[in-house]
Amino acid sequence: MSKPSSFVQPIPNSNAQTNRLTTINSHLRNLPKIVVTRDLGPEASALIQPKDSFEIIQWSENRACGRDWILKNVPGAVALVVTVVDKVDAGILDAAGSNLKIVSTMSVGYEHLDVQAILSRGIRIGYTPEVLTDAVADICVMLALMAGRNVRETMHIVDDGKWPSFGWAPFLFCGPQLGASPVSPRRTAGFIGFGRIAQATLSRLIPFGITDCIYSKSSGSKPDLDRDEALRKTMGLQSLRCVDLDELARESDAVFILAPGGAPTYHVVNEEFLRKMKKTAILVNGARGSLVDSDALAKALREKWIWGAGVDVVEGEPHITPDHPLVRERSCAVLPHIASATTETRVGMATLAIENMMAVLTGKPIPKELVI
């Protein structure tokens, strides 16, 4: 059972106060209702003003509220604030009714939302891009270093007490260097998707010695040649260009997956793609698990088609167990979807989710609205 909302003060339920409780509840039913599926913290909560102008129903436990709780509480709501684990589909919208004006999600991804069903009813969608750009870019670089330098495998050697059995050797524990060196004077980073996060990741790779960049775009969209040339000059790259997936697989020393999820990108990294990669290449997924065929990647690592991988997202998460194919491969660093998990980023995301909602309820422009 959920705890009382942190926004609405609980009213003692005694026989002496029955009439008062009935009166207050009747008053609350006449106020615009906001349903919030998580405790988004004090900074975001403070933005719902004035408090006495809304009936605020909030799930306050540190776990997902579940679909039944949303269905029970959403009827009549004017706003629904959700997180990436809350599915909003036609059933939720039907339960909400005609008063619902906005679904605001504390996420940059929106695969958990039935976007067409929401927009077709005239309901607006708020989301939280850009806030997490730096945090995700940091994790992508970290995963690239972990994958290339055998971090997961070598940490297990220490954790399992096996270090004493390893004598020093010139090439023991060695892996490919991320950036250029006298031995490898040019190093190419490849990006599947080249939006804000990819560009922020690239800017972080330059000091490590990345000299060239290639990227792929969704079919039908054209590269921005002027932007690419400006980026190349600003970052001091020898080249920056848009290529097809085959060339990206063949030429990249490190492939970073940072494209949106959904049907167009489902398993874009599959066995065919992985077989074309260099044996010394690494793969990093900081986007969505659905973009990578996990079985194919595990096979590629096991049979040494590529050097290593680092993933913050896995298809089917969070139901990833120790016997999962990627978890079993020591050359794959697997994180539990923590790319945006800095305190600063999460506060910013929660704050923006509430700002998006309040903008609609007060007739102001939405700071970040999803428009398809």
C-alpha positions, -999 to 999 in steps of 0.1 A, spaced: 0 0 0 14 34 -9 22 60 17 3 93 19 12 119 -7 40 142 5 21 171 -10 -13 166 6 -13 165 44 -31 134 57 -63 140 76 -70 121 108 -98 96 101 -119 97 133 -156 96 138 -155 131 153 -141 144 120 -162 125 95 -181 156 84 -149 176 80 -132 148 60 -162 146 37 -162 184 32 -125 185 24 -126 155 1 -156 171 -17 -135 202 -21 -105 183 -34 -127 165 -60 -134 200 -75 -98 209 -79 -77 200 -110 -61 167 -102 -24 160 -108 -12 124 -107 26 118 -101 39 83 -103 71 89 -82 85 111 -55 105 135 -77 123 153 -48 118 186 -30 132 208 -58 106 195 -84 78 193 -58 82 230 -49 73 240 -85 37 229 -81 23 262 -70 0 272 -55 -4 239 -37 -40 246 -26 -51 250 -62 -46 214 -71 -54 179 -58 -21 162 -59 -20 124 -59 16 111 -56 31 76 -52 58 82 -26 75 48 -23 109 41 -38 96 16 -64 74 16 -94 37 23 -86 24 -3 -110 -4 0 -136 -32 -7 -112 -23 23 -91 -23 46 -121 -56 32 -133 -72 37 -99 -60 73 -95 -59 88 -130 -96 92 -137 -104 129 -140 -67 140 -139 -56 170 -159 -20 160 -157 0 127 -155 37 128 -146 54 95 -152 89 80 -154 104 56 -180 90 25 -163 54 37 -165 36 25 -196 10 50 -208 -13 34 -234 -49 37 -246 -61 19 -215 -45 45 -192 -59 73 -214 -94 58 -214 -93 56 -176 -81 92 -174 -109 106 -194 -113 139 -213 -98 162 -187 -62 150 -193 -42 178 -208 -6 166 -206 15 135 -200 49 147 -188 77 121 -186 109 123 -166 129 109 -195 144 117 -228 131 84 -243 94 79 -249 91 43 -260 70 37 -229 44 62 -242 18 54 -269 27 87 -286 1 84 -314 -27 75 -289 -18 105 -267 -14 130 -295 -45 119 -313 -66 129 -282 -51 164 -282 -30 156 -251 4 172 -251 37 154 -242 65 169 -221 99 152 -219 134 159 -206 161 160 -234 194 178 -231 195 177 -193 212 143 -193 235 149 -223 267 154 -202 261 125 -178 254 100 -206 284 112 -226 306 106 -196 293 71 -192 299 63 -228 336 73 -226 339 53 -193 324 22 -210 347 26 -240 377 26 -217 364 -3 -197 358 -24 -228 392 -16 -244 413 -21 -213 397 -53 -200 384 -37 -169 357 -62 -160 379 -92 -166 409 -78 -146 387 -66 -117 374 -101 -114 409 -114 -111 415 -92 -81 380 -98 -66 385 -136 -69 419 -135 -53 437 -147 -84 461 -118 -89 490 -136 -71 489 -163 -97 496 -139 -125 533 -131 -130 542 -99 -149 545 -103 -187 550 -77 -214 515 -81 -229 496 -94 -199 462 -77 -196 468 -55 -226 440 -41 -248 437 -16 -276 443 20 -268 413 43 -273 432 71 -290 460 75 -315 496 66 -307 529 63 -326 519 27 -334 484 36 -345 485 73 -356 448 75 -366 418 63 -346 382 65 -357 351 68 -336 319 57 -352 284 68 -341 251 52 -348 230 83 -343 247 117 -342 226 140 -320 235 160 -289 248 131 -268 269 117 -296 285 150 -303 291 155 -265 307 121 -264 329 129 -294 341 161 -278 352 140 -248 371 115 -270 392 142 -287 416 146 -257 421 108 -257 434 110 -292 405 102 -315 415 117 -349 385 108 -371 348 105 -368 322 87 -390 285 84 -383 253 70 -397 218 86 -399 183 73 -403 175 64 -438 161 92 -459 177 120 -439 206 139 -454 238 149 -436 244 185 -426 276 191 -444 281 227 -431 276 216 -395 300 186 -400 327 208 -414 323 233 -386 325 205 -360 355 190 -377 374 223 -375 363 231 -340 373 197 -327 405 195 -347 395 162 -364 412 150 -396 378 139 -409 341 139 -400 316 124 -424 284 105 -427 286 69 -440 264 38 -443 263 12 -417 286 -12 -435 314 14 -437 308 24 -402 312 -12 -390 344 -18 -411 362 15 -403 354 23 -367 379 15 -339 350 22 -314 313 22 -322 290 42 -301 253 35 -303 233 66 -295 202 65 -317 166 65 -306 148 32 -299 118 18 -318 111 -3 -348 134 15 -373 165 8 -351 155 -26 -337 186 -48 -337 205 -24 -360 236 -40 -345 232 -77 -354 254 -106 -364 259 -92 -399 271 -58 -385 293 -74 -359 311 -97 -383 322 -66 -403 339 -49 -374 376 -49 -367 388 -76 -343 404 -49 -322 372 -27 -321 349 -21 -292 312 -15 -291 294 8 -266 256 10 -262 243 41 -243 209 43 -260 184 15 -258 189 -22 -254 166 -30 -284 192 -16 -308 216 -45 -301 209 -83 -306 223 -95 -273 228 -131 -285 247 -119 -316 269 -96 -294 277 -124 -270 287 -146 -298 309 -119 -313 327 -115 -280 329 -153 -273 343 -160 -308 366 -129 -308 350 -111 -338 355 -79 -318 376 -70 -288 351 -60 -262 318 -41 -254 304 -18 -228 266 -15 -224 245 6 -201 213 -8 -215 202 -44 -224 172 -56 -242 147 -70 -216 161 -50 -187 159 -50 -157 153 -87 -159 190 -95 -165 203 -124 -145 238 -138 -140 232 -164 -168 224 -137 -194 246 -141 -224 262 -107 -221 267 -110 -183 285 -143 -188 311 -127 -212 339 -111 -192 348 -89 -221 315 -71 -218 310 -44 -191 273 -43 -182 259 -15 -162 223 -13 -149 211 17 -170 229 44 -149 240 68 -176 219 96 -163 224 87 -126 241 118 -113 223 138 -86 225 169 -107 210 153 -138 181 136 -120 172 168 -102 173 186 -135 151 160 -152 126 159 -124 124 197 -124 119 199 -161 92 173 -160 72 194 -135 80 226 -154 65 210 -186 34 200 -167 29 234 -150 34 253 -183 4 235 -198 -18 239 -167 -10 277 -166 -12 284 -203 25 290 -209 48 275 -236 61 241 -227 99 242 -222 104 208 -238 75 193 -258 76 162 -279 62 170 -313 60 142 -339 
